[in-house]
């Protein structure tokens, strides 16, 4: 039987992956409640006893069952995320399932697919000096390793597959299978993961107080009911979700254009989090934690209070210019995309835990974003003294070694969080 037929027969016979995640052993939820309660204790130093007691009850009442990842074993005996060999790797999976999401996202009975239409890998350097967010195009063909069946964890494993689109893996084998697939593709171990659905995206955007994004040309998308004028727009709730989902309304109408549009939002989100002090504010962190626990399916390790707090601290002090958002490089093939040769450069940067830099002479591969016309021009760079002048490097300059950076090929598109880019709408007549 071909891989495609094998996958098709399984999806017809099995229930959606998100539904499976809800049928965990009863003790899973109580174990999660205990961990969340412990997390609130960590906030006690900055809050009153009454507030802590309420926070513990409030978080515990909204917690969702978690999912065990096989890769979590690498965390055994590791005191904090700074000690994880090679840095932290967290996989965010965006599911398009309508189950349990209410109205406004299509008919849950008619649109029953459980696709990981968004698959993003967050890498935080071991020394917390840089971070990378890699987006994997949904139509990219990948190989899938053998996976534990989430419906029958002690039974036979699910067969390995070849040449299937990455957005089909969630329905095939659940969260752990998506993690294993991306881990095999990139060569890095991923001990943290989470699945978010439509309501979760809306709730998380509201928890941070909205995100200001730049719109270069009006965005209108009849598929997501999005209608945004040009200019700076504060997005939260349903509007933020529509903006992140839109594909027809931006760039060239492709999934690659949507990824670029999402990078505009995410870079603005990071700037918002750092400028508002959210990642060091216990009250604001509580709001985000509540939204995440109520609306996301998380891996077990993410309910460990020490690790949750460590990840937040690691992100809050990274320079914006050292937080890179990139598309996993691909080339066209019949029916979809394949990783290009440049993918190995991205893989090696992640494996070796080194920062990356984009090619400033790369062609227009931004698809859905343009440079902010109102952005301040970069400060001029002072030229080094030429040979024969009296100037000499100071002792401090001589003591600082040159940073090791992986220069990305010109076909790897993206931006840093320090760069404000603007989404550009696609006219309705071209959609």
Buried (B, 14 or more C-beta within 10 A) or exposed (E): EEBBEBBEEBBEEBBBBBBBBEEBEEEBBEBBBEBBBBBBEBBBEEBEEEBBEBBBEBBBEBBBBBBBBEBBEBBEEEEEBBEBEBBBBBBBBBBBBBBEBEEEBEEBEEEEBBBBBBBBBBBBBBEBBBBBBBBBBBBBBBEBBEBBBBBEEEEEBBBEBEBBBBBBBBBBBBBBBBBBBBBBBBEBBBBBBBBBBBBBBBBBBBBBBBBEBBBBBBBBBEEBEBBBEBEEBEBBBBBBBBBBBBBBBBBEBBBBBBBBBBBBBBBBBBBBBBEEEBBBBBEBBBBBBBBBBBBBBBBBBBBBBEBBBBBBBBBBEBEBEBBBBBBBBBEEEEEBBBBBEBBBBBBEBBBEBBBBBBBEEBEEBBBBBBBBEEEEEEEEEEEEEEEEEEEEEEEEEEEEEEEEEBEBBBBBBBBBBBBBBBBBBBEEEEE
